[in-house]
Amino acid sequence: MSSVGIGKPHYQLTVAGENALMLYFDQRIDPAISALVQQACVLIRAELTDDIIDLLPSYASVLLLFNPLTTDHFRVKAQLQHCLAQLQSANQLSGKLVELPVFYSAASGPDLALIANTKNISIDEVIKRHQAISYRVYAIGFAPGFAYLGEVDPLLQMPRLATPRAKVPRGAVAIADRQTAVYPAPSPGGWNLIGLCPTRMFNPQTEPAMPVAVGDEVRFVAIDKAEFLRLGGELPEQLAGAKP
């Protein structure tokens, strides 16, 4: 592992595999650190160009996979140190703003009442607060298109469920601790469900395959059941006959 101090910011490089290096910044959830990750990705793509197989940004790190047929760890490490010397902590890159529609209701969001009762507020207040702020895309993982968004209003922060659900529907909008997210496909899950989003978070048939990327900002906008269906949303079987 190598540690490089450049005043502010500070980063570390470590070997992560036979054709991989990991770049670490301060290990915390912070918009400034996320902006450094985004800025680093721009610099790395410009510097290494065809030698890169993939770049995987996260909260405070970037995993770089390079082509071992065209380069090696020594050369890539030297290139990274050269381009990362250009990092500027004041350069707060921002991505695009993405609006995601959400059908909030007791039927489509089975944990809305749990959050409201736990926090001693109304369901309407939960919905209002969830829409009131923009969320930064800090990472994409767990499943293709699963974007970790933060940070949630402190009053809405909830721990994961003690017993995860065996199946969470595609499009479920959820809260866990300081984060919110949209499930891109049916899967098990332990987050608190508050609504359904008709937007497909991952579609390999489109370009780009995901509507959001690390560094983007997301705002949620309430819609009713009719609009949800018009936009292509699919109700889980148990909700198909439920009233909005």
VOBA-1610 file (N, C-alpha, C; in pm, whole numbers, padded with zeros to 5 digits, always signed):
BEGIN
Met+00086-00121+00000Met+00000+00000+00000Met+00088+00124+00000Ser+00048+00224-00073Ser+00118+00351-00068Ser+00021+00458-00021Ser+00074+00550+00061Ser-00008+00659+00114Ser+00052+00789+00066Val-00030+00873+00005Val+00018+00996-00052Val-00055+01113+00010Gly+00018+01203+00069Gly-00042+01323+00124Gly-00025+01438+00027Ile-00131+01499-00009Ile-00122+01612-00101Ile-00190+01733-00036Gly-00148+01755+00093Gly-00215+01858+00169Gly-00355+01813+00196Lys-00445+01872+00133Lys-00584+01826+00130Lys-00624+01825-00015Pro-00670+01716-00068Pro-00706+01590-00004Pro-00589+01493+00013His-00618+01382+00080His-00523+01276+00108His-00580+01146+00053Tyr-00493+01062-00003Tyr-00543+00936-00057Tyr-00441+00825-00036Gln-00487+00701-00052Gln-00402+00583-00043Gln-00428+00494-00164Leu-00322+00430-00213Leu-00332+00334-00322Leu-00288+00197-00272Thr-00364+00094-00306Thr-00327-00040-00267Thr-00360-00138-00379Val-00280-00244-00390Val-00306-00347-00488Val-00431-00424-00447Ala-00522-00446-00541Ala-00649-00513-00511Ala-00668-00639-00594Gly-00567-00681-00667Gly-00576-00800-00751Gly-00469-00798-00857Glu-00464-00901-00938Glu-00357-00910-01037Glu-00366-00802-01144Asn-00484-00745-01164Asn-00498-00634-01258Asn-00588-00524-01200Ala-00570-00498-01069Ala-00658-00401-01002Ala-00583-00322-00896Leu-00620-00196-00885Leu-00571-00109-00779Leu-00691-00042-00713Met-00681-00019-00582Met-00788+00049-00509Met-00736+00183-00460Leu-00814+00287-00487Leu-00785+00422-00441Leu-00880+00455-00327Tyr-00822+00490-00211Tyr-00902+00522-00092Tyr-00885+00669-00055Phe-00999+00733-00020Phe-00997+00864+00045Phe-01042+00843+00189Asp-01066+00951+00264Asp-01114+00938+00402Asp-01241+00855+00405Gln-01246+00758+00496Gln-01356+00662+00498Gln-01476+00716+00576Arg-01552+00800+00510Arg-01674+00853+00571Arg-01770+00895+00461Ile-01898+00900+00495Ile-02000+00948+00401Ile-02002+01100+00408Asp-01961+01163+00300Asp-01946+01308+00300Asp-01954+01356+00155Pro-02035+01459+00126Pro-02043+01509-00011Pro-01908+01554-00067Ala-01822+01610+00018Ala-01691+01655-00028Ala-01604+01537-00071Ile-01610+01426+00005Ile-01533+01306-00031Ile-01591+01246-00158Ser-01723+01243-00171Ser-01787+01191-00291Ser-01746+01273-00413Ala-01734+01405-00396Ala-01691+01491-00507Ala-01547+01460-00547Leu-01462+01426-00449Leu-01324+01386-00481Leu-01322+01256-00561Val-01408+01162-00522Val-01418+01035-00595Val-01456+01062-00740Gln-01556+01147-00759Gln-01602+01179-00894Gln-01492+01249-00974Gln-01424+01344-00910Gln-01316+01417-00977Gln-01202+01322-01014Ala-01170+01228-00923Ala-01064+01131-00950Ala-01097+01046-01071Cys-01223+01005-01083Cys-01264+00922-01198Cys-01245+00996-01330Val-01276+01125-01331Val-01257+01205-01452Val-01109+01210-01489Leu-01023+01235-01390Leu-00880+01244-01415Leu-00821+01110-01460Ile-00866+01002-01396Ile-00814+00869-01429Ile-00852+00830-01570Arg-00976+00855-01608Arg-01020+00819-01744Arg-00940+00897-01849Ala-00910+01023-01819Ala-00833+01104-01913Ala-00688+01058-01923Glu-00633+01010-01813Glu-00492+00972-01808Glu-00467+00832-01864Leu-00552+00735-01827Leu-00525+00597-01863Leu-00599+00551-01988Thr-00701+00619-02027Thr-00779+00594-02150Thr-00796+00445-02180Asp-00725+00393-02282Asp-00750+00258-02330Asp-00701+00147-02237Asp-00621+00180-02137Asp-00571+00077-02045Asp-00675+00036-01941Ile-00782+00114-01928Ile-00884+00087-01826Ile-00986-00014-01877Ile-01012-00117-01798Ile-01123-00209-01825Ile-01249-00158-01758Asp-01235-00110-01633Asp-01352-00059-01561Asp-01307+00027-01445Leu-01392+00124-01409Leu-01375+00206-01289Leu-01501+00191-01206Leu-01484+00154-01078Leu-01599+00132-00990Leu-01590+00227-00871Pro-01655+00344-00881Pro-01653+00439-00768Pro-01749+00398-00658Ser-01716+00433-00535Ser-01804+00409-00421Ser-01803+00532-00331Tyr-01844+00517-00205Tyr-01855+00630-00113Tyr-01725+00710-00103Ala-01614+00639-00080Ala-01486+00706-00057Ala-01371+00631-00124Ser-01401+00558-00230Ser-01297+00478-00295Ser-01329+00460-00443Val-01226+00419-00516Val-01242+00385-00658Val-01161+00258-00684Leu-01226+00157-00738Leu-01158+00035-00781Leu-01129+00048-00930Leu-01002+00035-00966Leu-00960+00045-01105Leu-00916-00091-01156Leu-00979-00138-01261Leu-00939-00263-01327Leu-00871-00225-01459Phe-00746-00273-01477Phe-00673-00238-01598Phe-00643-00361-01682Asn-00607-00336-01806Asn-00578-00443-01901Asn-00435-00493-01880Pro-00415-00614-01828Pro-00280-00662-01801Pro-00200-00692-01927Leu-00266-00692-02042Leu-00196-00716-02169Leu-00130-00589-02223Thr-00172-00474-02170Thr-00118-00347-02220Thr-00041-00268-02116Thr-00055-00305-01988Thr+00012-00229-01883Thr+00031-00317-01760Asp+00084-00261-01651Asp+00107-00338-01528Asp+00087-00248-01407His+00095-00308-01286His+00073-00233-01162His+00167-00113-01150Phe+00296-00134-01181Phe+00394-00028-01163Phe+00360+00094-01247Arg+00330+00069-01376Arg+00300+00179-01466Arg+00169+00248-01428Val+00066+00168-01396Val-00064+00226-01359Val-00052+00310-01232Lys+00023+00258-01135Lys+00041+00332-01009Lys+00108+00467-01034Ala+00211+00468-01120Ala+00280+00593-01152Ala+00186+00690-01223Gln+00104+00638-01315Gln+00008+00723-01386Gln-00096+00780-01291Leu-00143+00698-01197Leu-00242+00745-01101Leu-00185+00856-01014Gln-00063+00837-00964Gln-00003+00940-00879Gln+00016+01070-00955His+00048+01059-01083His+00065+01179-01165His-00068+01253-01184Cys-00172+01181-01221Cys-00299+01250-01249Cys-00368+01294-01120Leu-00351+01218-01011Leu-00418+01255-00886Leu-00352+01373-00818Ala-00231+01409-00861Ala-00168+01530-00810Ala-00248+01654-00850Gln-00337+01636-00947Gln-00420+01748-00994Gln-00549+01763-00914Leu-00575+01672-00820Leu-00697+01681-00741Leu-00705+01813-00667Gln-00822+01873-00670Gln-00846+01998-00599Gln-00965+01980-00507Ser-00943+01995-00376Ser-01052+01974-00280Ser-01165+02075-00300Ala-01134+02190-00358Ala-01238+02292-00377Ala-01321+02267-00502Asn-01276+02173-00585Asn-01347+02147-00710Asn-01462+02051-00687Gln-01576+02104-00649Gln-01693+02023-00614Gln-01774+01992-00739Leu-01730+01889-00812Leu-01803+01850-00932Leu-01944+01805-00895Ser-02038+01840-00976Ser-02175+01795-00951Ser-02228+01727-01076Gly-02302+01621-01057Gly-02362+01550-01169Gly-02497+01609-01204Lys-02571+01535-01279Lys-02703+01582-01323Lys-02806+01563-01211Leu-02916+01637-01220Leu-03028+01622-01129Leu-03130+01530-01194Val-03167+01424-01123Val-03262+01326-01174Val-03385+01325-01083Glu-03504+01342-01141Glu-03628+01332-01065Glu-03686+01192-01082Leu-03718+01130-00970Leu-03778+00997-00973Leu-03918+01004-00914Pro-04021+00965-00990Pro-04159+00966-00939Pro-04181+00850-00842Val-04263+00875-00742Val-04292+00772-00642Val-04441+00770-00611Phe-04498+00650-00616Phe-04635+00628-00571Phe-04629+00590-00423Tyr-04648+00693-00337Tyr-04648+00672-00193Tyr-04790+00635-00149Ser-04805+00528-00073Ser-04935+00494-00014Ser-04912+00385+00089Ala-05012+00364+00172Ala-05000+00258+00273Ala-04988+00121+00206Ala-05046+00106+00086Ala-05040-00022+00016Ala-04906-00041-00054Ser-04858+00065-00121Ser-04732+00052-00195Ser-04611+00073-00106Gly-04632+00130+00012Gly-04524+00152+00109Gly-04563+00094+00243Pro-04550-00037+00261Pro-04600-00102+00382Pro-04534-00060+00512Asp-04419+00011+00504Asp-04353+00055+00627Asp-04372+00204+00654Leu-04455+00269+00574Leu-04484+00411+00601Leu-04542+00431+00740Ala-04639+00346+00776Ala-04703+00359+00907Ala-04604+00332+01019Leu-04514+00236+00999Leu-04412+00204+01101Leu-04324+00326+01127Ile-04279+00391+01020Ile-04193+00509+01037Ile-04271+00621+01105Ala-04394+00645+01059Ala-04476+00751+01117Ala-04500+00728+01266Asn-04535+00605+01303Asn-04562+00575+01443Asn-04436+00583+01527Thr-04326+00535+01473Thr-04199+00538+01547Thr-04153+00681+01573Lys-04174+00767+01476Lys-04127+00906+01487Lys-04234+01001+01538Asn-04354+00948+01564Asn-04465+01028+01615Asn-04501+01143+01521Ile-04507+01111+01392Ile-04550+01208+01292Ile-04652+01138+01202Ser-04715+01214+01114Ser-04815+01157+01024Ser-04747+01093+00903Ile-04822+01006+00836Ile-04771+00947+00711Ile-04747+01057+00608Asp-04836+01155+00602Asp-04817+01267+00510Asp-04686+01340+00536Glu-04649+01351+00663Glu-04524+01419+00699Glu-04403+01337+00655Val-04413+01205+00666Val-04305+01118+00618Val-04285+01140+00469Ile-04395+01139+00395Ile-04388+01157+00249Ile-04332+01295+00214Lys-04379+01397+00284Lys-04334+01534+00259Lys-04184+01547+00283Arg-04138+01492+00392Arg-03995+01505+00426Arg-03908+01425+00329His-03956+01311+00283His-03876+01231+00192His-03855+01304+00059Gln-03952+01386+00018Gln-03942+01462-00107Gln-03871+01596-00092Ala-03849+01640+00031Ala-03809+01778+00055Ala-03664+01809+00020Ile-03580+01708+00008Ile-03438+01733-00015Ile-03388+01654-00135Ser-03272+01695-00185Ser-03204+01620-00290Ser-03106+01523-00225Tyr-03089+01408-00289Tyr-03000+01304-00237Tyr-02885+01282-00334Arg-02765+01273-00281Arg-02649+01245-00364Arg-02637+01095-00387Val-02601+01057-00509Val-02572+00916-00539Val-02429+00889-00492Tyr-02417+00816-00382Tyr-02284+00790-00325Tyr-02221+00664-00383Ala-02300+00567-00417Ala-02246+00442-00468Ala-02356+00365-00538Ile-02315+00273-00625Ile-02408+00180-00689Ile-02356+00040-00666Gly-02438-00044-00603Gly-02391-00177-00569Gly-02505-00264-00522Phe-02472-00376-00456Phe-02567-00476-00409Phe-02628-00549-00527Ala-02684-00471-00621Ala-02738-00525-00746Ala-02722-00416-00851Pro-02713-00449-00981Pro-02701-00347-01085Pro-02816-00247-01077Gly-02780-00119-01066Gly-02882-00015-01058Gly-02926+00022-00919Phe-02875-00049-00816Phe-02912-00015-00678Phe-02825+00102-00633Ala-02882+00223-00634Ala-02808+00344-00600Ala-02829+00379-00453Tyr-02719+00394-00381Tyr-02724+00434-00240Tyr-02729+00587-00235Leu-02840+00640-00183Leu-02865+00784-00183Leu-02864+00838-00041Gly-02801+00950-00022Gly-02797+01009+00112Gly-02792+01161+00105Glu-02814+01221+00222Glu-02853+01154+00345Glu-02998+01189+00375Val-03068+01093+00437Val-03210+01109+00469Val-03228+01207+00584Asp-03339+01280+00581Asp-03379+01366+00694Asp-03362+01288+00825Pro-03295+01345+00925Pro-03272+01272+01050Pro-03399+01214+01113Leu-03512+01281+01095Leu-03636+01232+01154Leu-03685+01105+01085Leu-03641+01081+00961Leu-03687+00963+00887Leu-03590+00846+00896Gln-03476+00866+00957Gln-03377+00759+00963Gln-03428+00643+01048Met-03420+00522+00989Met-03472+00402+01054Met-03374+00288+01035Pro-03358+00202+01136Pro-03272+00084+01118Pro-03336-00015+01022Arg-03253-00102+00968Arg-03305-00209+00883Arg-03401-00297+00963Leu-03491-00364+00893Leu-03586-00452+00960Leu-03512-00567+01028Ala-03561-00609+01144Ala-03498-00719+01216Ala-03501-00847+01134Thr-03608-00867+01059Thr-03620-00983+00971Thr-03643-00934+00829Pro-03545-00951+00739Pro-03562-00905+00601Pro-03677-00976+00531Arg-03739-00907+00438Arg-03841-00969+00355Arg-03777-01066+00256Ala-03848-01174+00226Ala-03795-01271+00129Ala-03796-01213-00011Lys-03893-01122-00039Lys-03899-01065-00174Lys-03951-00922-00167Val-03870-00830-00215Val-03908-00689-00227Val-03933-00663-00376Pro-04043-00597-00412Pro-04075-00580-00555Pro-03981-00480-00624Arg-03968-00496-00755Arg-03893-00398-00834Arg-03958-00261-00819Gly-03875-00160-00802Gly-03925-00024-00790Gly-03955+00020-00649Ala-03941-00070-00551Ala-03970-00032-00412Ala-03873+00077-00366Val-03929+00183-00311Val-03851+00293-00256Val-03837+00268-00106Ala-03715+00279-00055Ala-03692+00231+00081Ala-03594+00321+00155Ile-03597+00307+00287Ile-03507+00381+00378Ile-03439+00281+00470Ala-03308+00303+00491Ala-03234+00227+00591Ala-03126+00318+00649Asp-03132+00338+00779Asp-03037+00427+00846Asp-03039+00565+00780Arg-02925+00611+00730Arg-02915+00746+00674Arg-02935+00749+00522Gln-02976+00635+00465Gln-02982+00626+00320Gln-03122+00589+00270Thr-03145+00620+00143Thr-03267+00579+00075Thr-03226+00522-00060Ala-03314+00442-00122Ala-03279+00374-00246Ala-03405+00325-00314Val-03387+00284-00440Val-03494+00220-00518Val-03444+00083-00559Tyr-03520-00022-00523Tyr-03480-00158-00562Tyr-03496-00174-00713Pro-03388-00208-00785Pro-03396-00217-00930Pro-03459-00345-00983Ala-03470-00446-00898Ala-03527-00576-00938Ala-03581-00646-00815Pro-03672-00740-00831Pro-03719-00816-00715Pro-03602-00886-00646Ser-03599-00876-00513Ser-03489-00937-00438Ser-03525-00939-00290Pro-03455-01019-00211Pro-03471-01008-00066Pro-03424-00870-00021Gly-03476-00823+00092Gly-03433-00692+00139Gly-03485-00660+00277Gly-03406-00584+00352Gly-03443-00550+00488Gly-03465-00402+00511Trp-03476-00324+00401Trp-03499-00181+00417Trp-03648-00154+00438Asn-03680-00037+00493Asn-03817+00006+00518Asn-03880+00060+00390Leu-03990-00001+00346Leu-04051+00032+00218Leu-04156+00142+00234Ile-04143+00247+00150Ile-04233+00362+00164Ile-04308+00395+00035Gly-04279+00328-00075Gly-04348+00358-00199Gly-04294+00276-00314Leu-04343+00307-00434Leu-04300+00238-00555Leu-04265+00340-00663Cys-04157+00316-00735Cys-04111+00404-00842Cys-04124+00331-00975Pro-04186+00393-01077Pro-04202+00325-01206Pro-04076+00328-01293Thr-03981+00415-01259Thr-03859+00427-01340Thr-03772+00303-01325Arg-03730+00248-01436Arg-03640+00132-01431Arg-03500+00180-01396Met-03446+00130-01285Met-03315+00172-01239Met-03202+00098-01309Phe-03235-00010-01377Phe-03136-00081-01457Phe-03204-00148-01574Asn-03158-00114-01694Asn-03212-00174-01816Asn-03098-00193-01914Pro-03046-00316-01927Pro-02931-00338-02016Pro-02961-00312-02162Gln-03088-00294-02197Gln-03125-00269-02336Gln-03118-00121-02374Thr-03092-00034-02275Thr-03085+00109-02302Thr-02942+00160-02280Glu-02916+00280-02329Glu-02786+00345-02312Glu-02809+00488-02265Pro-02771+00524-02143Pro-02705+00437-02045Pro-02802+00337-01983Ala-02746+00233-01921Ala-02830+00129-01863Ala-02897+00173-01734Met-02843+00279-01670Met-02898+00328-01544Met-02928+00478-01557Pro-03036+00526-01497Pro-03070+00668-01507Pro-02984+00757-01419Val-02910+00698-01324Val-02826+00776-01234Val-02684+00720-01233Ala-02590+00806-01192Ala-02451+00766-01176Ala-02399+00827-01048Val-02288+00774-00998Val-02227+00830-00877Val-02197+00978-00900Gly-02237+01061-00803Gly-02220+01206-00814Gly-02344+01280-00856Asp-02443+01210-00912Asp-02570+01273-00948Asp-02650+01309-00823Glu-02750+01394-00842Glu-02845+01429-00736Glu-02983+01375-00775Val-03054+01322-00676Val-03187+01264-00699Val-03290+01336-00613Arg-03402+01369-00675Arg-03518+01421-00600Arg-03636+01330-00630Phe-03713+01300-00526Phe-03833+01217-00541Phe-03956+01307-00551Val-04047+01269-00641Val-04168+01347-00666Val-04289+01255-00653Ala-04385+01292-00570Ala-04503+01207-00547Ala-04595+01205-00668Ile-04645+01086-00701Ile-04746+01068-00805Ile-04855+00977-00749Asp-04971+00974-00816Asp-05077+00884-00771Asp-05068+00750-00844Lys-05158+00660-00809Lys-05155+00525-00865Lys-05174+00528-01016Ala-05267+00612-01065Ala-05294+00618-01209Ala-05170+00663-01285Glu-05100+00763-01234Glu-04979+00811-01299Glu-04869+00706-01294Phe-04859+00638-01181Phe-04762+00529-01166Phe-04781+00424-01276Leu-04905+00384-01299Leu-04934+00285-01402Leu-04911+00342-01542Arg-04944+00468-01563Arg-04924+00531-01694Arg-04776+00536-01730Leu-04691+00552-01629Leu-04548+00562-01652Leu-04481+00424-01663Gly-04563+00319-01662Gly-04507+00185-01680Gly-04480+00110-01554Gly-04526+00163-01440Gly-04506+00093-01314Gly-04586-00035-01308Glu-04534-00132-01239Glu-04601-00261-01224Glu-04630-00285-01077Leu-04757-00303-01045Leu-04796-00330-00907Leu-04772-00477-00873Pro-04715-00504-00756Pro-04706-00643-00712Pro-04847-00703-00705Glu-04857-00831-00719Glu-04987-00898-00727Glu-05078-00861-00611Gln-05022-00853-00491Gln-05106-00826-00374Gln-05157-00682-00370Leu-05098-00593-00456Leu-05141-00453-00457Leu-05229-00421-00577Ala-05242-00511-00670Ala-05309-00481-00796Ala-05450-00430-00776Gly-05519-00480-00674Gly-05656-00438-00651Gly-05671-00337-00540Ala-05557-00293-00484Ala-05563-00201-00371Ala-05598-00060-00418Lys-05666+00013-00332Lys-05698+00150-00363Lys-05579+00240-00331Pro-05564+00353-00402Pro-05453+00443-00376Pro-05465+00503-00236
//
